[in-house]
Amino acid sequence: MELEKRVADLEHSRTRILAVFGVLGLLGLGLSGFALFLSSKVTDVSESLVSAETRLDDIDSQIPDIPNMVNEAVDSKVSVDLANAWSFDGVLGQLQAQAICTAVSPKSKTVMAVLRTPTGTNATGNPVSDICTNICPRYIAPGTNRQASDVGSVHLYSTSLPFDTENGEIFNSGFATHVYPAGNTNVGFGPNYCCCGG
């Protein structure tokens, strides 16, 4: 009797141990499946990060290196001071016109400073050019695929007239800018930049 009871207890223990190992096996399979699922998600996230990094590199390569452009413009005129190195149609003039056009344009526009070039001369020999209302639609605003329109114009001056003060001192103010509203009809060579937005 004692032996039968002991055998029954051992059989019962064996059944419980098998059940525990069965549960542990199922947990192991579950954990293994979960780990496999997580592994696939990590791969997806990793691929997304690589794709995002590639897109950021593409965007970064499209951003102009303005400080380098300015340095190159200034370095190209090493023997001349900055005011003499500046011209309205040079790199620094383009940067200045772009900044002004951006500042004066309506919001939610892609803005370009387009250099007006003379198309001829008037009866007195002064240069003339087409008006910005006709020039801007010739351009497509970058990144928008929209035809640009006239949002204003600017005329950049490298110097302005000297000014006599009470003390007889003469000052030259250096750079000056005249800003025109959209729709300016002046065909003379001023403004020298159209602000075109799309």
Residue pairs with C-beta under 8 A, 6 or more apart in sequence:
66 95
69 91
69 95
70 91
70 92
70 95
72 91
73 85
73 90
73 91
73 92
74 82
74 85
74 92
76 85
77 84
77 85
83 158
83 159
83 174
83 175
85 92
86 92
86 93
86 158
86 175
87 93
87 158
88 97
88 156
88 157
88 158
88 192
88 193
89 115
89 192
93 156
94 113
94 115
96 156
96 175
96 177
97 113
97 115
97 154
97 156
97 192
97 193
98 111
98 112
98 113
100 113
100 154
100 177
100 179
100 193
100 195
101 111
101 112
101 113
101 151
101 152
101 154
101 193
101 195
101 196
101 197
102 111
104 151
104 152
104 154
104 179
104 195
105 111
105 151
105 152
105 195
105 197
106 151
106 197
109 141
109 151
109 197
109 198
110 141
110 142
110 143
110 144
110 146
110 197
110 198
111 141
111 151
111 195
111 196
111 197
112 139
112 141
112 142
112 148
112 195
112 196
112 197
113 154
113 193
113 194
113 195
113 196
114 132
114 135
114 136
114 139
114 193
114 194
114 195
114 196
115 192
115 193
116 129
116 130
116 132
116 135
116 153
116 189
116 191
116 192
116 193
116 194
117 129
118 127
118 128
118 129
118 189
119 128
119 129
119 130
120 127
120 128
121 127
121 128
122 128
122 187
122 188
126 188
126 189
127 188
127 189
128 187
128 188
128 189
129 187
129 188
129 189
130 187
131 150
131 184
131 185
131 186
131 187
132 150
132 152
132 153
132 182
132 184
132 191
132 194
132 195
132 196
133 150
133 182
133 183
133 185
135 150
135 194
135 196
136 148
136 149
136 150
136 151
136 194
136 196
136 197
137 147
137 148
137 149
138 148
139 147
139 148
139 196
139 198
140 146
140 147
140 148
140 198
141 147
141 148
141 196
141 197
141 198
144 198
146 198
147 198
148 196
148 197
148 198
149 182
149 196
149 197
149 198
150 182
150 183
150 184
150 194
150 195
150 196
151 182
151 195
151 196
151 197
152 179
152 180
152 181
152 182
152 184
152 195
153 179
153 180
153 182
153 184
153 191
153 193
153 194
153 195
154 177
154 178
154 179
154 180
154 191
154 192
154 193
154 195
155 177
155 178
155 180
155 190
155 191
155 192
155 193
156 175
156 176
156 177
156 192
156 193
157 175
157 176
157 177
157 178
158 174
158 175
159 172
159 173
159 174
159 175
159 176
160 172
160 173
160 174
160 176
162 170
162 171
162 172
163 170
163 171
163 173
164 170
165 171
178 190
178 191
180 186
180 191
182 195
184 191
